[in-house]
């Protein structure tokens, strides 16, 4: 699966329409192999993005859980910490 597609369910605040569409775009890009479709495929590509976004929104709206919603800021900090462990923390260089 595409690494840039993030979990959108059970967050506070809930996923926005733009976040769902961005995930749908990444999914369609992955399936099609196109970052940007040719003019001949543009209409089919956009239709697929729209359909995936609609279906994803319907899925997210219909899911149920007893778990507390996750906080976006806390999850972002956790992701930064995982990234720092995986890739190392950037070191500052001085020109002095």
N, C-alpha and C positions, 0 to 999 in steps of 0.2 A: 504494500500500500504506500501511497505517497506520504513522505515524512512531514510535509508541510500541512497536511490535513490534521487539524486538531480536534480533540473531543469537544463537542458543543453541548452535550446534554448535562443537565443538573448543575448549572452554574448560576450564581447570583452576581450580577444581573444576568437574565437569560440571554442566549445567543441572539444576535441581531440578524435581520434579513441580509445585511451585507456580509456578515460572517458565514452564514449558510450558503450564500451565493459564491463566496470565495472558495469554500470547500468543494462546492459542486463544480466550479471551474477547474480546480486542481484535479478532481476525479475524472472529469471528461478529458482533460489534457493527458492524464496518465493512460486512460483507455485508448484514446485515439493516437497517441504518439505525437500530437501536434502541440506546440506552444502557442502558435498562432496558425489557424487554419488558412488554407488557400481561399481565394474568393469563391471557387467552385464549391467548397465545403463549409463556408462560413455560416450559411443559413442552417444547415444540419447541426453544426457545432453549437450554435447559439440556442437552437431548439432543445438540444440535449442538455445543455447547462440549465435552461429554464425548467425542464422536466425533472432533472435530478434535484435542483433546489426546492421545487415544490414537494417532491416526495420526501426529501430530507426534513423539511419543515413539518410535514405531516407526521413523520416518524417521531421527531423530537417532541411534538405536541401530544402524541398519544402514549409515550412511555410513562411509566409510573415507578416510583421508588419510595422507600421509607427513609432513605439516607438523607442527611442534611445537604443542602446545596453547597457546592464548593465555592470558595472565594477566589475570584480571578486574580487578585493581587497576590495572594498566598501561593497559588499555583504558578504564577509567573516567577516568583522568587525561587520556588523549588526547581523550575526549569532552568533558571540561571545557574543555580548551584550544581545541577547535574551537568550542565554544559561546561562549567568551570572544572569539574572533576574529569570530565571526558577529554576536553581539549586543553586544559591548563588555563590558568588566569593570565590575561595579557600583561606583559611587563612593560612598564613605562621606560622609555629611553630618553636620556637627556643629551643635549648637544653641548653641554658645558665642558 
